[in-house]
Amino acid sequence: MIRPVSADDLDRAASIVEDVLAAAVDRDWRAATGTGELNARDTAEHLGDCLLSYAAQLIATPPGRYVRFLAVADKDASAAEVLEFAVTGARILSSVVRTSPPTTRAHHPTGLADPAGFAAMGCVEVLVHGLDIARGLGLDLIAPADLCEPVVARMFPHTPAPDLDPWTHLLWATDRIAVPGRPAQTGWRWRGAPLDEDA
């Protein structure tokens, strides 16, 4: 049985991404590609907002909706400061995961999620958006198998691929790479609800 995703996993994912991206904070992140149409700077800002919104969900647990706020970095924030904003979002989410009872359930469009689910969502956000930024800056980012395996098992049970290493599986499941002989995961979606509960 795969272990649950924890706040420690999210902290580890954030540290990995921070260590890689810190090598390029002297560069113009607005000139580097990020996720989709976003540049690297705006991708990091989006990441921080996502993670803070997940923390808010676990704190407020509003029924059937998100807490109504948008978190943004200062418009003049440097690359280092926008990276700090994103990593701070991860650290706040991990703190909330640690202090939320395991019975907590909070809204996400992919199902009512528990604290471990939000930790796993946070790991996916950090790792794949971190990879998007790293690629735009010409950096390499590789996440370890023991971190990715429980994240993939929790978030992507509908994309079984036991022959793939967990990092490759995560990137394929989130449509970051193509895998020969497997369908592209365009329009990909993860599972928010715990695996033993209705989605």
C-alpha positions in Angstrom: 0.0 0.0 0.0 1.3 3.5 -0.9 1.6 5.8 2.0 -0.5 9.0 2.2 1.0 12.3 0.9 2.1 14.5 3.8 3.0 18.0 4.7 6.6 16.9 4.7 6.3 15.8 1.1 5.0 19.3 0.2 7.9 20.9 2.1 10.3 18.7 0.2 8.8 19.4 -3.2 9.0 23.2 -2.5 12.6 22.9 -1.4 13.6 21.0 -4.5 11.9 23.5 -6.8 13.3 26.5 -4.8 16.9 25.1 -5.0 16.7 24.6 -8.8 15.0 28.0 -9.6 17.2 30.0 -7.2 20.0 29.5 -9.7 18.2 31.8 -12.1 16.8 34.6 -9.9 19.2 37.0 -11.5 17.4 36.6 -14.8 14.3 38.3 -16.2 11.5 35.8 -15.5 9.1 37.9 -17.6 11.1 37.1 -20.7 11.1 33.3 -20.0 8.2 31.0 -20.8 6.2 29.4 -18.0 2.9 27.4 -18.0 0.8 27.8 -21.2 0.6 31.4 -22.2 2.1 32.6 -18.9 5.7 33.7 -18.5 7.9 32.3 -15.7 7.2 35.2 -13.4 3.4 34.9 -13.8 3.6 31.1 -13.4 5.3 31.5 -10.0 2.7 34.1 -9.0 -0.1 31.7 -10.1 1.6 28.9 -8.1 1.6 31.0 -4.9 -2.0 31.9 -5.4 -3.0 28.2 -5.9 -1.2 27.1 -2.8 -2.6 29.8 -0.6 -6.1 29.1 -1.9 -5.8 25.5 -1.0 -4.7 26.5 2.6 -7.8 28.8 2.7 -10.0 25.9 1.7 -8.8 23.7 4.5 -9.2 26.6 7.0 -12.6 27.9 6.0 -14.2 24.8 4.4 -16.8 26.7 2.4 -19.4 24.3 1.0 -19.3 24.0 -2.8 -17.0 26.9 -3.6 -13.6 28.5 -3.2 -12.8 31.1 -0.6 -13.2 34.3 -2.5 -9.8 35.9 -2.7 -6.9 36.3 -5.2 -3.3 36.4 -3.9 -0.8 38.2 -6.1 2.8 39.2 -5.8 3.7 42.9 -5.8 3.9 44.1 -9.4 7.5 45.2 -8.9 8.6 42.0 -7.1 11.9 40.6 -8.4 12.3 37.0 -9.6 13.7 36.1 -6.2 10.7 37.7 -4.4 8.2 36.0 -6.7 9.9 32.6 -6.0 9.7 33.5 -2.3 6.0 34.2 -2.7 5.4 30.7 -4.3 7.5 28.9 -1.7 5.8 30.7 1.1 2.4 29.6 -0.3 3.7 26.0 -0.2 4.9 26.4 3.4 1.6 27.9 4.5 -0.3 25.1 2.9 1.9 22.5 4.6 1.4 24.2 8.0 -2.4 24.1 7.5 -2.2 20.4 6.4 -0.3 19.6 9.6 -2.9 21.3 11.8 -6.1 20.1 10.1 -7.9 17.1 11.4 -7.7 14.2 8.9 -11.5 14.2 8.9 -11.6 17.7 7.3 -13.1 17.9 3.9 -13.0 20.9 1.7 -14.2 21.9 -1.8 -12.2 21.2 -4.9 -13.9 20.8 -8.3 -12.4 17.3 -8.5 -14.1 16.2 -5.3 -14.1 17.0 -1.6 -10.5 16.7 -0.5 -8.9 15.8 2.8 -5.7 17.4 4.1 -3.6 14.6 2.5 -5.4 15.4 -0.8 -4.5 19.0 -0.6 -0.9 18.1 0.2 -0.9 16.0 -2.9 -2.4 18.7 -5.0 0.1 21.1 -3.7 2.9 18.7 -4.6 1.6 18.4 -8.2 1.3 22.2 -8.5 4.8 22.8 -7.1 6.5 20.2 -9.2 4.8 20.7 -12.6 4.7 24.5 -12.5 8.3 24.4 -11.1 9.2 22.3 -14.1 7.5 24.7 -16.5 9.5 27.6 -15.0 12.7 25.6 -15.0 12.3 24.7 -18.7 11.7 28.3 -19.6 14.9 29.2 -17.8 16.9 26.4 -19.4 17.2 24.5 -16.0 16.8 20.8 -15.2 14.3 19.7 -12.6 13.9 16.1 -11.6 11.8 15.0 -8.7 12.7 11.8 -6.8 10.7 8.6 -7.2 9.9 8.3 -3.5 8.2 11.7 -3.5 6.4 11.3 -6.8 5.0 7.8 -6.2 2.5 8.6 -3.5 1.5 11.8 -5.3 0.7 9.9 -8.5 -1.1 7.1 -6.6 -3.3 9.7 -4.8 -4.0 12.1 -7.6 -4.0 9.9 -10.7 -5.4 6.5 -10.0 -7.2 6.6 -13.3 -3.9 6.7 -15.3 -2.2 3.5 -14.2 1.3 3.0 -15.6 3.3 0.7 -13.4 6.0 0.4 -16.0 6.8 4.2 -15.8 9.1 5.7 -13.2 7.0 7.9 -10.9 8.4 11.2 -12.2 7.8 10.3 -15.8 4.3 9.1 -14.8 3.5 12.5 -13.1 4.7 14.4 -16.1 2.7 12.2 -18.5 -0.4 12.4 -16.4 -0.2 16.2 -16.4 0.5 16.4 -20.1 4.0 17.7 -19.7 5.6 14.9 -21.8 4.5 12.4 -24.4 5.1 8.7 -23.7 5.3 6.4 -26.7 2.4 4.0 -26.9 0.3 5.9 -24.5 -2.5 8.5 -25.2 -1.7 12.2 -24.6 -3.3 13.4 -21.4 -4.8 16.6 -22.9 -7.5 18.0 -20.7 -6.0 16.0 -17.8 -7.7 16.0 -14.4 -6.8 14.6 -11.0 -8.9 13.1 -8.3 -9.5 15.4 -5.4 -11.5 13.1 -3.1 -9.9 10.3 -1.1 -9.6 7.1 -3.0 -12.1 5.3 -0.7 -14.8 8.0 -0.9 -17.1 9.1 -3.7 -15.5 11.7 -6.0 
